[in-house]
Amino acid sequence: MNHDSSARASDTKPWYRQFWPWFVIALPATAVIAGLTTLTIAIKNADDVVADNWYREGRAINRSLEAEQRARQYGIRAVLAMQPRGDWIVRLQSDTPLPWPETLELTLRHPTQADKDILAHLSHRGNGEYGTSDTLLPGDWHLVLRDTHWRLQQRVVLGDQPVEVSATL
């Protein structure tokens, strides 16, 4: 009888001191924590919203190709270089003599994070040279350089070395 009473005493532990109830509770709790973590990641890193006028933007591709073809016809190329002061200059060259515009628009789009995109207006400093005091961060960018008639675009890696951009199709 002594042996029987010790077996019963070990079976009468409260439920919260048993292993199996906690194991069973831990399985769905782990799934809930993983789900909340996934939701947090999805909210913080949401994809960019598709433009409402996506059809018009799709049709505008033909017009943008015309601007790139015009840049290729003129033989326009640009060299971006960071100056020792930290500002950037763009030197334009052309196979065809052209009057250089007073300003150029430089767009740097980050490949994965739209909130890091940069739009800079470059002012003409003379002799095909344009400058900006905006901070252009080093890294991998989709660069678009344009005026009202032509456009250059290319994927570039900005850093200490000058980057050459030319019209390609």
N, CA, C and O atoms as a DFTB+ gen file, in Angstrom:
676 C
 N C O
     1  1       0.808      -1.188       0.000
     2  2       0.000       0.000       0.000
     3  2       0.861       1.267       0.000
     4  3       0.469       2.313      -0.518
     5  1       1.981       1.141       0.566
     6  2       2.896       2.256       0.575
     7  2       3.308       2.651      -0.837
     8  3       3.408       3.833      -1.167
     9  1       3.545       1.637      -1.660
    10  2       3.929       1.870      -3.055
    11  2       2.800       2.556      -3.825
    12  3       3.070       3.433      -4.645
    13  1       1.572       2.188      -3.586
    14  2       0.406       2.789      -4.235
    15  2       0.224       4.258      -3.847
    16  3      -0.094       5.080      -4.706
    17  1       0.414       4.591      -2.614
    18  2       0.193       5.969      -2.180
    19  2       1.248       6.922      -2.751
    20  3       0.939       8.088      -2.997
    21  1       2.492       6.456      -2.971
    22  2       3.506       7.329      -3.562
    23  2       3.219       7.587      -5.038
    24  3       3.514       8.677      -5.526
    25  1       2.661       6.639      -5.754
    26  2       2.297       6.833      -7.161
    27  2       1.174       7.842      -7.269
    28  3       1.180       8.680      -8.171
    29  1       0.209       7.776      -6.364
    30  2      -0.896       8.725      -6.391
    31  2      -0.414      10.132      -6.042
    32  3      -0.921      11.111      -6.590
    33  1       0.531      10.240      -5.166
    34  2       1.028      11.547      -4.751
    35  2       1.710      12.256      -5.921
    36  3       1.592      13.473      -6.059
    37  1       2.422      11.504      -6.763
    38  2       3.079      12.133      -7.906
    39  2       2.077      12.506      -8.991
    40  3       2.353      13.422      -9.765
    41  1       0.945      11.850      -9.083
    42  2      -0.076      12.162     -10.077
    43  2      -0.931      13.349      -9.666
    44  3      -1.652      13.887     -10.506
    45  1      -0.885      13.768      -8.446
    46  2      -1.766      14.832      -7.986
    47  2      -1.105      16.211      -8.029
    48  3      -1.576      17.134      -7.366
    49  1      -0.022      16.366      -8.799
    50  2       0.574      17.695      -8.971
    51  2      -0.422      18.573      -9.713
    52  3      -1.193      18.074     -10.533
    53  1      -0.417      19.899      -9.433
    54  2      -1.323      20.782     -10.172
    55  2      -0.961      20.787     -11.665
    56  3       0.168      20.468     -12.038
    57  1      -1.913      21.147     -12.495
    58  2      -1.715      21.083     -13.953
    59  2      -0.572      21.974     -14.430
    60  3       0.145      21.618     -15.364
    61  1      -0.402      23.126     -13.794
    62  2       0.631      24.057     -14.238
    63  2       2.047      23.585     -13.894
    64  3       3.025      24.204     -14.315
    65  1       2.159      22.510     -13.144
    66  2       3.471      21.935     -12.866
    67  2       3.745      20.713     -13.750
    68  3       4.781      20.063     -13.615
    69  1       2.841      20.419     -14.623
    70  2       3.012      19.301     -15.552
    71  2       3.686      19.796     -16.840
    72  3       3.548      20.966     -17.198
    73  1       4.407      18.917     -17.530
    74  2       5.093      19.279     -18.772
    75  2       4.121      19.403     -19.938
    76  3       4.188      20.388     -20.672
    77  1       3.243      18.466     -20.133
    78  2       2.431      18.389     -21.350
    79  2       1.463      19.554     -21.546
    80  3       1.313      19.990     -22.687
    81  1       0.801      20.088     -20.534
    82  2      -0.051      21.254     -20.799
    83  2       0.744      22.442     -21.355
    84  3       0.263      23.133     -22.253
    85  1       1.935      22.688     -20.842
    86  2       2.758      23.794     -21.334
    87  2       3.252      23.531     -22.754
    88  3       3.358      24.458     -23.557
    89  1       3.545      22.304     -23.058
    90  2       3.958      21.953     -24.416
    91  2       2.815      22.207     -25.399
    92  3       3.030      22.756     -26.480
    93  1       1.601      21.805     -25.019
    94  2       0.433      22.007     -25.885
    95  2       0.127      23.502     -26.033
    96  3      -0.262      23.933     -27.118
    97  1       0.289      24.287     -24.997
    98  2       0.051      25.730     -25.064
    99  2       1.128      26.421     -25.908
   100  3       0.834      27.386     -26.614
   101  1       2.361      25.938     -25.842
   102  2       3.473      26.581     -26.555
   103  2       3.324      26.496     -28.073
   104  3       3.758      27.411     -28.773
   105  1       2.732      25.440     -28.597
   106  2       2.599      25.294     -30.052
   107  2       1.758      26.414     -30.676
   108  3       2.252      27.094     -31.575
   109  1       0.514      26.639     -30.243
   110  2      -0.230      27.749     -30.851
   111  2       0.345      29.126     -30.480
   112  3       0.244      30.064     -31.270
   113  1       0.939      29.255     -29.298
   114  2       1.541      30.538     -28.918
   115  2       2.690      30.887     -29.862
   116  3       2.858      32.050     -30.229
   117  1       3.469      29.904     -30.250
   118  2       4.559      30.133     -31.202
   119  2       4.006      30.580     -32.551
   120  3       4.566      31.475     -33.183
   121  1       2.914      29.965     -32.996
   122  2       2.302      30.353     -34.272
   123  2       1.772      31.786     -34.215
   124  3       1.893      32.523     -35.194
   125  1       1.193      32.188     -33.095
   126  2       0.687      33.556     -32.945
   127  2       1.844      34.556     -32.983
   128  3       1.746      35.587     -33.650
   129  1       2.918      34.268     -32.287
   130  2       4.078      35.170     -32.286
   131  2       4.672      35.277     -33.686
   132  3       5.016      36.374     -34.126
   133  1       4.798      34.156     -34.389
   134  2       5.331      34.184     -35.757
   135  2       4.408      34.974     -36.685
   136  3       4.886      35.708     -37.550
   137  1       3.102      34.832     -36.518
   138  2       2.149      35.579     -37.338
   139  2       2.232      37.077     -37.094
   140  3       2.200      37.861     -38.042
   141  1       2.340      37.481     -35.836
   142  2       2.467      38.908     -35.516
   143  2       3.787      39.478     -36.035
   144  3       3.830      40.619     -36.495
   145  1       4.848      38.700     -35.964
   146  2       6.136      39.142     -36.512
   147  2       6.040      39.320     -38.019
   148  3       6.536      40.311     -38.555
   149  1       5.410      38.380     -38.706
   150  2       5.231      38.482     -40.156
   151  2       4.389      39.700     -40.514
   152  3       4.704      40.404     -41.474
   153  1       3.328      39.960     -39.761
   154  2       2.482      41.126     -39.998
   155  2       3.275      42.424     -39.810
   156  3       3.137      43.352     -40.607
   157  1       4.090      42.492     -38.778
   158  2       4.915      43.681     -38.538
   159  2       5.882      43.916     -39.691
   160  3       6.035      45.048     -40.150
   161  1       6.531      42.864     -40.158
   162  2       7.459      42.994     -41.291
   163  2       6.712      43.448     -42.539
   164  3       7.208      44.300     -43.276
   165  1       5.531      42.894     -42.786
   166  2       4.753      43.259     -43.974
   167  2       4.306      44.718     -43.930
   168  3       4.291      45.387     -44.963
   169  1       3.948      45.213     -42.767
   170  2       3.500      46.604     -42.649
   171  2       4.676      47.565     -42.816
   172  3       4.554      48.576     -43.507
   173  1       5.805      47.261     -42.194
   174  2       6.966      48.154     -42.283
   175  2       7.584      48.175     -43.675
   176  3       8.137      49.199     -44.078
   177  1       7.508      47.087     -44.411
   178  2       8.153      46.983     -45.723
   179  2       7.123      46.793     -46.827
   180  3       7.309      45.957     -47.711
   181  1       6.058      47.548     -46.786
   182  2       4.990      47.400     -47.773
   183  2       5.469      47.810     -49.157
   184  3       6.303      48.705     -49.296
   185  1       4.935      47.151     -50.177
   186  2       5.250      47.509     -51.557
   187  2       4.633      48.857     -51.885
   188  3       3.645      49.270     -51.278
   189  1       5.230      49.533     -52.851
   190  2       4.679      50.804     -53.301
   191  2       3.355      50.562     -54.011
   192  3       3.155      49.532     -54.653
   193  1       2.468      51.520     -53.885
   194  2       1.151      51.412     -54.488
   195  2       1.268      51.624     -55.996
   196  3       2.039      52.466     -56.457
   197  1       0.500      50.856     -56.751
   198  2       0.477      51.015     -58.201
   199  2      -0.212      52.336     -58.521
   200  3      -1.220      52.681     -57.905
   201  1       0.321      53.056     -59.465
   202  2      -0.243      54.356     -59.838
   203  2      -1.662      54.192     -60.364
   204  3      -1.971      53.230     -61.067
   205  1      -2.522      55.149     -60.012
   206  2      -3.906      55.108     -60.479
   207  2      -3.995      55.241     -61.990
   208  3      -4.884      54.668     -62.620
   209  1      -3.090      55.982     -62.557
   210  2      -3.142      56.206     -64.001
   211  2      -2.131      55.308     -64.714
   212  3      -1.412      55.764     -65.603
   213  1      -2.078      54.044     -64.328
   214  2      -1.097      53.121     -64.891
   215  2      -1.277      52.950     -66.390
   216  3      -0.295      52.724     -67.098
   217  1      -2.501      53.051     -66.895
   218  2      -2.725      52.891     -68.329
   219  2      -2.092      54.056     -69.090
   220  3      -1.416      53.848     -70.098
   221  1      -2.311      55.286     -68.604
   222  2      -1.710      56.454     -69.246
   223  2      -0.190      56.403     -69.154
   224  3       0.505      56.761     -70.105
   225  1       0.323      55.961     -68.018
   226  2       1.772      55.848     -67.867
   227  2       2.338      54.802     -68.819
   228  3       3.434      54.971     -69.352
   229  1       1.601      53.733     -69.029
   230  2       2.037      52.713     -69.980
   231  2       2.075      53.251     -71.395
   232  3       2.991      52.938     -72.156
   233  1       1.096      54.054     -71.754
   234  2       1.085      54.655     -73.090
   235  2       2.179      55.701     -73.236
   236  3       2.659      55.946     -74.342
   237  1       2.573      56.314     -72.137
   238  2       3.614      57.342     -72.187
   239  2       4.997      56.753     -72.445
   240  3       5.947      57.493     -72.702
   241  1       5.117      55.438     -72.380
   242  2       6.410      54.809     -72.652
   243  2       6.885      55.160     -74.050
   244  3       8.075      55.401     -74.257
   245  1       5.967      55.192     -75.016
   246  2       6.356      55.528     -76.384
   247  2       6.953      56.927     -76.453
   248  3       7.940      57.146     -77.156
   249  1       6.365      57.874     -75.729
   250  2       6.912      59.232     -75.719
   251  2       8.285      59.272     -75.067
   252  3       9.172      59.990     -75.528
   253  1       8.466      58.502     -73.992
   254  2       9.768      58.518     -73.330
   255  2      10.824      57.855     -74.207
   256  3      11.993      58.238     -74.165
   257  1      10.421      56.864     -75.000
   258  2      11.379      56.264     -75.926
   259  2      11.808      57.273     -76.977
   260  3      12.956      57.262     -77.422
   261  1      10.890      58.146     -77.376
   262  2      11.253      59.197     -78.329
   263  2      12.307      60.124     -77.729
   264  3      13.238      60.534     -78.422
   265  1      12.167      60.453     -76.459
   266  2      13.148      61.328     -75.803
   267  2      14.511      60.643     -75.732
   268  3      15.540      61.295     -75.909
   269  1      14.528      59.349     -75.478
   270  2      15.792      58.616     -75.442
   271  2      16.394      58.492     -76.838
   272  3      17.612      58.568     -76.998
   273  1      15.546      58.302     -77.848
   274  2      16.046      58.246     -79.223
   275  2      16.651      59.593     -79.626
   276  3      17.673      59.639     -80.311
   277  1      16.024      60.672     -79.205
   278  2      16.546      62.002     -79.503
   279  2      17.923      62.194     -78.851
   280  3      18.829      62.755     -79.468
   281  1      18.075      61.738     -77.631
   282  2      19.371      61.841     -76.948
   283  2      20.425      61.016     -77.680
   284  3      21.587      61.413     -77.766
   285  1      20.013      59.875     -78.203
   286  2      20.957      59.042     -78.954
   287  2      21.318      59.702     -80.280
   288  3      22.479      59.665     -80.689
   289  1      20.338      60.309     -80.961
   290  2      20.609      61.011     -82.223
   291  2      21.600      62.154     -82.010
   292  3      22.497      62.362     -82.826
   293  1      21.437      62.884     -80.927
   294  2      22.324      64.007     -80.634
   295  2      23.679      63.538     -80.100
   296  3      24.634      64.314     -80.058
   297  1      23.761      62.275     -79.694
   298  2      25.003      61.759     -79.115
   299  2      25.293      62.339     -77.746
   300  3      26.443      62.616     -77.407
   301  1      24.236      62.524     -76.960
   302  2      24.398      63.145     -75.640
   303  2      24.907      62.108     -74.643
   304  3      24.412      60.983     -74.578
   305  1      25.899      62.515     -73.879
   306  2      26.401      61.691     -72.790
   307  2      26.733      62.617     -71.616
   308  3      26.979      63.811     -71.791
   309  1      26.731      62.043     -70.441
   310  2      26.967      62.839     -69.233
   311  2      27.930      62.095     -68.322
   312  3      27.952      60.865     -68.284
   313  1      28.717      62.857     -67.596
   314  2      29.617      62.297     -66.591
   315  2      29.260      62.935     -65.255
   316  3      29.308      64.157     -65.110
   317  1      28.902      62.102     -64.279
   318  2      28.606      62.575     -62.921
   319  2      29.849      62.377     -62.078
   320  3      30.448      61.301     -62.084
   321  1      30.234      63.406     -61.357
   322  2      31.414      63.307     -60.503
   323  2      31.180      64.069     -59.210
   324  3      30.620      65.165     -59.203
   325  1      31.625      63.458     -58.108
   326  2      31.532      64.127     -56.817
   327  2      32.770      64.999     -56.637
   328  3      33.893      64.565     -56.896
   329  1      32.555      66.210     -56.199
   330  2      33.633      67.166     -55.970
   331  2      34.179      67.003     -54.550
   332  3      33.505      66.434     -53.691
   333  1      35.380      67.493     -54.300
   334  2      35.958      67.378     -52.946
   335  2      35.088      68.012     -51.859
   336  3      35.121      67.575     -50.709
   337  1      34.312      69.035     -52.212
   338  2      33.432      69.690     -51.227
   339  2      32.205      68.844     -50.899
   340  3      31.497      69.130     -49.933
   341  1      31.947      67.811     -51.693
   342  2      30.789      66.962     -51.456
   343  2      29.639      67.228     -52.397
   344  3      28.682      66.454     -52.430
   345  1      29.705      68.325     -53.180
   346  2      28.637      68.572     -54.147
   347  2      28.933      67.785     -55.426
   348  3      30.037      67.280     -55.626
   349  1      27.925      67.697     -56.276
   350  2      28.029      66.895     -57.496
   351  2      27.972      67.799     -58.713
   352  3      27.257      68.800     -58.722
   353  1      28.737      67.437     -59.747
   354  2      28.633      68.131     -61.023
   355  2      28.345      67.106     -62.112
   356  3      28.733      65.941     -62.022
   357  1      27.660      67.575     -63.131
   358  2      27.352      66.770     -64.310
   359  2      27.930      67.518     -65.501
   360  3      27.614      68.686     -65.727
   361  1      28.773      66.841     -66.257
   362  2      29.339      67.426     -67.475
   363  2      28.654      66.778     -68.669
   364  3      28.737      65.564     -68.861
   365  1      27.979      67.592     -69.465
   366  2      27.304      67.100     -70.665
   367  2      28.201      67.279     -71.874
   368  3      28.931      68.262     -71.999
   369  1      28.122      66.295     -72.762
   370  2      28.815      66.367     -74.042
   371  2      27.840      65.908     -75.104
   372  3      26.924      65.132     -74.829
   373  1      28.044      66.395     -76.329
   374  2      27.142      66.048     -77.418
   375  2      27.925      65.990     -78.721
   376  3      28.838      66.783     -78.949
   377  1      27.550      65.027     -79.578
   378  2      28.145      64.950     -80.914
   379  2      27.600      66.051     -81.814
   380  3      28.271      66.484     -82.751
   381  1      26.382      66.502     -81.528
   382  2      25.725      67.561     -82.292
   383  2      25.762      68.839     -81.463
   384  3      25.420      68.805     -80.281
   385  1      26.166      69.965     -82.047
   386  2      26.153      71.215     -81.269
   387  2      24.727      71.559     -80.834
   388  3      23.819      71.660     -81.659
   389  1      24.552      71.733     -79.544
   390  2      23.230      72.035     -78.976
   391  2      23.342      73.207     -78.009
   392  3      24.370      73.386     -77.357
   393  1      22.278      74.005     -77.918
   394  2      22.248      74.981     -76.824
   395  2      21.884      74.236     -75.534
   396  3      20.868      73.543     -75.483
   397  1      22.700      74.378     -74.510
   398  2      22.428      73.673     -73.267
   399  2      21.320      74.383     -72.495
   400  3      21.311      75.612     -72.415
   401  1      20.390      73.625     -71.930
   402  2      19.304      74.247     -71.153
   403  2      19.839      74.852     -69.851
   404  3      20.929      74.511     -69.393
   405  1      19.054      75.749     -69.274
   406  2      19.461      76.404     -68.025
   407  2      19.429      75.444     -66.840
   408  3      20.250      75.542     -65.929
   409  1      18.467      74.509     -66.859
   410  2      18.376      73.541     -65.766
   411  2      18.157      72.149     -66.335
   412  3      17.616      71.980     -67.427
   413  1      18.585      71.172     -65.580
   414  2      18.324      69.768     -65.877
   415  2      17.671      69.148     -64.656
   416  3      17.864      69.602     -63.529
   417  1      16.897      68.108     -64.900
   418  2      16.275      67.383     -63.801
   419  2      16.986      66.047     -63.650
   420  3      17.066      65.267     -64.600
   421  1      17.496      65.789     -62.467
   422  2      18.177      64.537     -62.157
   423  2      17.325      63.767     -61.163
   424  3      17.032      64.256     -60.072
   425  1      16.932      62.564     -61.546
   426  2      16.152      61.703     -60.666
   427  2      16.972      60.461     -60.373
   428  3      17.454      59.793     -61.288
   429  1      17.126      60.157     -59.105
   430  2      17.781      58.926     -58.679
   431  2      16.740      58.098     -57.948
   432  3      16.243      58.490     -56.892
   433  1      16.417      56.945     -58.525
   434  2      15.426      56.063     -57.898
   435  2      16.142      54.865     -57.302
   436  3      16.929      54.195     -57.971
   437  1      15.860      54.610     -56.047
   438  2      16.441      53.458     -55.369
   439  2      15.745      52.203     -55.887
   440  3      14.526      52.211     -56.062
   441  1      16.486      51.129     -56.134
   442  2      15.869      49.936     -56.718
   443  2      14.807      49.280     -55.846
   444  3      13.903      48.632     -56.374
   445  1      14.888      49.429     -54.528
   446  2      13.944      48.721     -53.665
   447  2      13.192      49.602     -52.681
   448  3      12.162      49.180     -52.157
   449  1      13.668      50.810     -52.412
   450  2      13.053      51.641     -51.383
   451  2      12.697      53.009     -51.955
   452  3      13.557      53.875     -52.112
   453  1      11.417      53.186     -52.262
   454  2      10.962      54.426     -52.899
   455  2      11.151      55.650     -52.008
   456  3      11.274      56.763     -52.520
   457  1      11.179      55.473     -50.693
   458  2      11.348      56.632     -49.812
   459  2      12.764      57.209     -49.873
   460  3      13.007      58.290     -49.338
   461  1      13.691      56.512     -50.509
   462  2      15.054      57.023     -50.667
   463  2      15.266      57.710     -52.015
   464  3      16.371      58.173     -52.298
   465  1      14.230      57.785     -52.847
   466  2      14.363      58.430     -54.155
   467  2      14.748      59.899     -53.992
   468  3      14.355      60.561     -53.032
   469  1      15.529      60.389     -54.958
   470  2      16.032      61.766     -54.913
   471  2      15.677      62.469     -56.214
   472  3      15.862      61.911     -57.296
   473  1      15.170      63.688     -56.111
   474  2      14.921      64.540     -57.272
   475  2      15.726      65.816     -57.064
   476  3      15.537      66.527     -56.077
   477  1      16.633      66.102     -58.011
   478  2      17.480      67.293     -57.902
   479  2      17.389      68.089     -59.191
   480  3      17.358      67.519     -60.282
   481  1      17.346      69.398     -59.065
   482  2      17.373      70.286     -60.227
   483  2      18.791      70.848     -60.332
   484  3      19.297      71.487     -59.409
   485  1      19.406      70.596     -61.464
   486  2      20.785      71.011     -61.684
   487  2      20.807      72.342     -62.416
   488  3      20.099      72.521     -63.406
   489  1      21.600      73.258     -61.943
   490  2      21.695      74.572     -62.591
   491  2      22.937      74.619     -63.481
   492  3      23.977      74.044     -63.163
   493  1      22.793      75.320     -64.601
   494  2      23.865      75.417     -65.589
   495  2      24.967      76.330     -65.069
   496  3      24.704      77.457     -64.650
   497  1      26.193      75.839     -65.099
   498  2      27.340      76.623     -64.634
   499  2      28.206      77.097     -65.799
   500  3      29.206      77.787     -65.598
   501  1      27.818      76.726     -67.007
   502  2      28.572      77.140     -68.185
   503  2      29.326      75.989     -68.817
   504  3      29.774      75.073     -68.129
   505  1      29.463      76.043     -70.142
   506  2      30.240      75.082     -70.916
   507  2      29.781      73.636     -70.704
   508  3      30.609      72.730     -70.603
   509  1      28.472      73.421     -70.638
   510  2      27.936      72.067     -70.496
   511  2      28.091      71.470     -69.120
   512  3      27.953      70.257     -68.961
   513  1      28.372      72.280     -68.121
   514  2      28.555      71.786     -66.761
   515  2      27.388      72.237     -65.887
   516  3      27.000      73.405     -65.888
   517  1      26.843      71.281     -65.145
   518  2      25.704      71.529     -64.261
   519  2      26.081      71.084     -62.862
   520  3      26.910      70.190     -62.686
   521  1      25.472      71.709     -61.872
   522  2      25.816      71.350     -60.508
   523  2      24.631      71.356     -59.575
   524  3      23.603      71.980     -59.840
   525  1      24.801      70.640     -58.466
   526  2      23.814      70.625     -57.397
   527  2      24.543      70.520     -56.071
   528  3      25.589      69.880     -55.965
   529  1      23.980      71.151     -55.078
   530  2      24.541      71.029     -53.735
   531  2      23.771      69.987     -52.933
   532  3      24.078      69.743     -51.767
   533  1      22.759      69.369     -53.567
   534  2      22.006      68.317     -52.887
   535  2      22.926      67.137     -52.590
   536  3      23.882      66.878     -53.321
   537  1      22.626      66.438     -51.522
   538  2      23.403      65.264     -51.163
   539  2      22.906      64.076     -51.974
   540  3      21.738      63.699     -51.891
   541  1      23.793      63.499     -52.750
   542  2      23.479      62.296     -53.512
   543  2      24.219      61.148     -52.843
   544  3      25.449      61.133     -52.790
   545  1      23.469      60.205     -52.343
   546  2      24.064      59.128     -51.571
   547  2      24.727      58.103     -52.476
   548  3      24.206      57.805     -53.551
   549  1      25.861      57.562     -52.064
   550  2      26.485      56.506     -52.856
   551  2      25.624      55.253     -52.828
   552  3      24.847      55.039     -51.898
   553  1      25.771      54.435     -53.853
   554  2      25.030      53.186     -53.913
   555  2      24.500      52.917     -55.301
   556  3      24.850      53.603     -56.261
   557  1      23.651      51.914     -55.396
   558  2      23.061      51.471     -56.656
   559  2      21.782      52.268     -56.906
   560  3      20.893      52.295     -56.054
   561  1      21.682      52.923     -58.077
   562  2      20.551      53.789     -58.390
   563  2      20.116      53.599     -59.836
   564  3      20.909      53.202     -60.690
   565  1      18.857      53.887     -60.096
   566  2      18.356      54.035     -61.463
   567  2      18.327      55.537     -61.720
   568  3      17.518      56.260     -61.138
   569  1      19.216      56.001     -62.597
   570  2      19.405      57.428     -62.836
   571  2      18.633      57.861     -64.072
   572  3      18.658      57.180     -65.097
   573  1      17.948      58.996     -63.974
   574  2      17.283      59.622     -65.118
   575  2      17.719      61.083     -65.142
   576  3      17.518      61.820     -64.177
   577  1      18.318      61.490     -66.259
   578  2      18.747      62.870     -66.460
   579  2      18.000      63.390     -67.672
   580  3      18.076      62.798     -68.748
   581  1      17.273      64.501     -67.509
   582  2      16.422      64.967     -68.604
   583  2      16.342      66.478     -68.682
   584  3      16.564      67.209     -67.716
   585  1      16.005      66.904     -69.912
   586  2      15.526      68.267     -70.111
   587  2      14.192      68.120     -70.839
   588  3      13.594      67.045     -70.799
   589  1      13.721      69.151     -71.489
   590  2      12.396      69.075     -72.113
   591  2      12.383      68.266     -73.405
   592  3      11.312      67.848     -73.845
   593  1      13.543      68.032     -74.031
   594  2      13.565      67.374     -75.338
   595  2      14.216      65.995     -75.336
   596  3      13.888      65.178     -76.196
   597  1      15.098      65.711     -74.436
   598  2      15.818      64.446     -74.440
   599  2      15.912      63.893     -73.020
   600  3      15.637      64.581     -72.037
   601  1      16.314      62.617     -72.955
   602  2      16.420      61.963     -71.649
   603  2      17.496      60.884     -71.701
   604  3      17.594      60.131     -72.670
   605  1      18.290      60.825     -70.658
   606  2      19.258      59.751     -70.459
   607  2      18.814      58.961     -69.241
   608  3      18.418      59.536     -68.227
   609  1      18.883      57.652     -69.344
   610  2      18.585      56.852     -68.159
   611  2      19.457      55.615     -68.171
   612  3      19.731      55.026     -69.217
   613  1      19.880      55.240     -66.984
   614  2      20.791      54.111     -66.872
   615  2      20.878      53.707     -65.409
   616  3      20.683      54.533     -64.517
   617  1      21.167      52.455     -65.168
   618  2      21.428      52.000     -63.809
   619  2      22.895      52.275     -63.496
   620  3      23.778      51.883     -64.259
   621  1      23.157      52.945     -62.382
   622  2      24.517      53.353     -62.044
   623  2      24.827      53.012     -60.584
   624  3      23.931      52.809     -59.765
   625  1      26.108      52.958     -60.296
   626  2      26.581      52.825     -58.920
   627  2      27.380      54.084     -58.611
   628  3      28.475      54.284     -59.136
   629  1      26.820      54.927     -57.755
   630  2      27.490      56.179     -57.388
   631  2      28.497      55.917     -56.277
   632  3      28.246      55.149     -55.347
   633  1      29.625      56.567     -56.399
   634  2      30.677      56.437     -55.394
   635  2      31.704      57.526     -55.601
   636  3      31.374      58.634     -56.025
   637  1      32.944      57.209     -55.300
   638  2      34.027      58.183     -55.439
   639  2      34.440      58.392     -56.891
   640  3      34.949      59.458     -57.238
   641  1      34.232      57.398     -57.739
   642  2      34.657      57.473     -59.133
   643  2      33.577      58.126     -59.995
   644  3      32.389      57.942     -59.730
   645  1      33.968      58.887     -61.022
   646  2      32.981      59.463     -61.948
   647  2      32.199      58.363     -62.670
   648  3      32.716      57.275     -62.921
   649  1      30.955      58.672     -62.994
   650  2      30.069      57.725     -63.672
   651  2      29.653      58.327     -64.999
   652  3      29.211      59.474     -65.054
   653  1      29.795      57.550     -66.082
   654  2      29.387      58.030     -67.405
   655  2      28.042      57.421     -67.773
   656  3      27.818      56.222     -67.604
   657  1      27.157      58.264     -68.277
   658  2      25.818      57.851     -68.701
   659  2      25.667      58.258     -70.153
   660  3      25.964      59.393     -70.525
   661  1      25.201      57.319     -70.976
   662  2      24.984      57.644     -72.387
   663  2      23.641      57.085     -72.826
   664  3      23.066      56.224     -72.160
   665  1      23.150      57.580     -73.951
   666  2      21.847      57.158     -74.466
   667  2      21.992      55.782     -75.107
   668  3      22.769      55.598     -76.043
   669  1      21.240      54.831     -74.593
   670  2      21.216      53.485     -75.161
   671  2      19.782      53.026     -75.255
   672  3      18.928      53.459     -74.481
   673  1      19.522      52.153     -76.200
   674  2      18.183      51.567     -76.325
   675  2      18.259      50.080     -76.287
   676  3      17.233      49.406     -76.379
